[in-house]
Amino acid sequence: MAEIRLDGRVAVITGAGGGLGKTYALEFARRGAKVVVNDLGGRADGSGAGHSMADVCVEEIRAAGGSAVANYDSVSTPEGGAAIIQSAVDAFGRVDNVVKNAGILRDKSFLKLEPQDLDAVLKVHLEGAFYVSQPAFRLMKDQGYGRIVFTSSAAGIFGNFGQTNYGAAKMGLVGLMHVLAVEGAKYGIRCNAIAPTARTRMTEDLLGPLAESLAPETVTPLVVYLCSEESELTHEVYSVGGGRFARVFVGLTRGWLAGKAKVASAEEVRDHIDQIRDPEGYTIPAGIGDELRAIAAALR
């Protein structure tokens, strides 16, 4: 079996001082990539800051013979995102991979959620992905190559109690990924998202006994593959955890047509709702154009 190598590639990994991000950083470096280890060093709720987490990860990479530099900027501002990417350019001259992994939790039920907790989570997860990937995307476009992986979550894709802010941000990342995949296609930029389930400092209290089977290292192989030259996959979402890998997708049912140029009544919608919802013969649109083509085909 030929080994997947990342020799000569430069990877920016956010939130790489611990948990999932650290496993990515260590494995990317082991496979030959030069790594920017970004970590603000704050607590799980986003408060505080420090250099030790990123520094320790960099020391481990260098001790194993790899190449890495630390970065401590926050992903949550345009200036921070730009500085993270600039640190890669300053140290290694280019950016080939971006793994947006940094995140925080401020879980509360919907009626108890404060605006500041919504804002903080959206800034780190969703806005942070934008702020880091936009300057990287420019570089990738110029060099004709790039691989971007966003960290979504089942909480956003499927829903989870008490995670209004987190779920909204994580599903927003899926939308951002889809657009970057479309816009980056002709420039050799591939963009995907993962929805990982793993034992980290943010999740270990939530997973219970299952945590023992969900080591963060079980997620890493998928991220490595998606960031490699061997993968041309793009525009996709993957559920991953505990050694299980599965694709998640948005499907479009065949639906029901009221009639060409006919305005259906609410009663007709009610009477045909089973046909509207029936997944038999579904398709997986690759973009908004596929949905428009499905409407046009039905009208014909």
N, C-alpha and C positions, 0 to 999 in steps of 0.2 A: 504494500500500500504506500503510494507516494505521499510524503508529508506535505501538508499545506505550509508554505513559508511566507513570511511577510518581510523578507529582507529588503532593506532600502526604503521601506514605507515609513511614513511618519504618522503616528496615531495620537489624537487628542482625546483623552478620556476624562470626562468630568465626574466628580464624586468618586475619584479613584483612590482615596486614602483608606478605604475600608470596604467591607461587604463585597457586593457584586463588582463594583468598579475596580477594586484592588485585584480581584482574580483576573479581570480582563487585562489590566496593566501588566501583571506578572507573566501571563501567557503570551500576550502580544510581544513582549520583550524577549521571551524565550524563543519565539519563532522568528526573531530577527528584526522586529520593528523598533524604531526609535519612538519613545513614548513621552508625551507631556502628561504628567500626573497632576491633574487639577483637583484641588479640594480646599474648600473654605475652612474646614476644620471646625465647623459649628456643631451644635447639638441637633438631634433628630427633628426638633421643631423649627430649626433655622436660626436660633439664637446663638450668640457667641462666635468665636473664630479662633484659629490657631494654626500653626505651621507643622506641628509634629506628625499628623497623619500622612500628609503628602510626603514629608521628608523621610519618614520611615519606609514608605513604599519605594521611593527612589533609591534609598540605600540598599534595600533588598535586591532591586533590579541590578544595580551596579555591582553588588557583591557576587551576583551570579554571572557577571560578565556582560550584562546588557547595557543599553544606553537610555538614559531618562533624565528629565529635568522636572522640577516641581513648579507648580503655579498655584497661587492662593486667591486668585480673584473670584468674585462672585459671578455666577452666570446670570443673575437677576437684573443686570443693567446692561445697556448697550456698550458702555465703556468697559465693563467687566468681560463681556463676551469678546469684544475686539482684542482686549489685552491677552486673553487666553490663547486666541489664535496667533496673535503676534509673537507670543513667547515661543510657539512652535517654529515660526519663520525665523526668529532670531537665533534659535538654538540649532535648527536642522534644515532651514531653507525652504520648506514646503509643508503641505498638509495633505495627506491621502485619506485618512480615516477620521471621522468624528463619531464618538460614541457618547451620546448625551444621556448620562446616567444619574447626575446629581439630582437629589430630591429631598423634600421635607414632608412631614406629616403634621397636620393640625386637625385631627378628627373630632367632629361634633355632629350631632344629629341636625337636620336641616333647620329646625326652628330655633336651635341654640347657636347656630353658626354666626359669628360676628363678621362684619365686612372686612376687617383687617386680616382675619384668618383666611378668607376667600382670596384676598388680594395677594397675601404672602405666598400661598401655594401656587396660584396661577403664575406669579412672577418667576418662581424658581423652576417649575416644571414646564409650562407652556412658553412663556416669554423667554425663559432661559434657553430653550431649544432654538428659538428664533435668533436670539442675540449671538449664540455661538455658531450656529450653522450658516448664517448669512455671510459673514466675512470668509468663512471656510469655503462656502459655495462659490464665491467669486474666484478664489484661488484654484479650486477644482475645475471650474469652467475654463480658465486660461490654460491649464495643463492637460485638459481633456481626460481627466480621470478623478474619481472620488467614490468613497463608500461612506454612507451615513446611516447610523442606527439610532433610533429613538427608543426610549424606554416608556412604553405605555403600561397598562395594567388591566387586569380583569375587572377591577373596580369601576373603570370607565367603560369598558366594552360591554360588560354584563350587568354592572351595578353592584353596590355593596352598602349596607346600612352604615350611616355615620360618616360617609366620605363624599359628601356633596362637592366640596372644593377639589379634592383629589381626583374624583371620578371625572369631573368636568375638564380638568386640566389634562388628564391622561387620554380622554377621548379626543380632545383638541389636538393632541400630538398625532393621532391617527390621521386626522384631516390635514395637518401640516405635512406629514410624511407623504400622503398621496399627491399633494401638489408639487412637492419637491421632486418626487419620482417622475412626474410628467414633465416638469420644466427642465430637469437634469438629464433626461433620456438621451438627447442628441449630443450631449457633452461627455458621455461616459460616466455620468454620476448615477449611482444606484442608491436608493433610499428605502429602508424598510423599518419596521417597528417590531419590538418584542414585548410580550406581556409575561414577565417572569414571576415565578413563585419560588422564593428562596428564603432561607434563614439569614436575616441580617439584623442589625441593631434596631432597625425600624419595624421589623416584622416578628421577631422571635417571641414576643409576648402575645401575639395574635394567633400564631400557628398551632400552639399546643403540642401534643405528642408527635404530630406530623413533621415538626421542625427537624427532627433527627434525620429524616430522609430527604431533606431539601437543602443540602449544602449549596452555597452559591456557585461552587465549581461545576455543578451539573448544568448551569446555564451557559457557561463560557464557550463551549464548543460551537454553539450556534452563532454567537457573536463573532467569533474568529472566522468562521466560514463566510458569513455575510459580508465581512470586511475584507475578504481575500479577493485576489484577481480571479480566482476560479469561479466565483459566484457572479452571475449576471442577473440574479434575481433582483427584482425591484417592485415597489408598489404593494408589498405584502406585509402581513402581520402574523406573528407566530406566538403561540402559547408554549411556554417552556418551563420545566421545573422537575426536579427529582429524576432526571434522565429521560423524561418524556418530552417529545417534540411534536407539535401539531400546528397546522395552519388554521388561522381564524380569518373568515372572510365575510364581506357583506354581499348577500345574494339578492337578486331581483326576481320575484315570481312572474309567471306569465300574465297574471292579473285578469281583469275583466274589462271589456270595452263596452261602454254604454251605446256607442254608435257614432259614426263619423259626424262631427260638428254637433252632436247632441249633448245637451246639459242634463246629466242624470239627476234624479231626485234623491233626497236622503233615504227615502223608502227603498229605492232601487239599490242603493249602496248596501243598505241593511240586508236586502234579499239576496245579494250576491257576495256578501262578505266572506263566505267560506271559499269561494272561487278566488277572490282577491288575495286571500291569505294562503292558499294552497301552495306548498313549496315544490310540488311536482313540476319538473321541467324548468327549474330556476336557472338563471344565468349569473355570472359574476362579472359585472361591468368593470372595464379597465379605465373608465373615466366617464365624465358627463356625456361625452359623445355617444357612448354605448347605450345610455338610457334614452337619449333622444332618438337613436336608431330603433330602439325597441318600440317607442311610441309611434314612430313613423311606420314601422312594419305592421303594428296593430291597426293603424288607420287605413292601411292598404287592404 
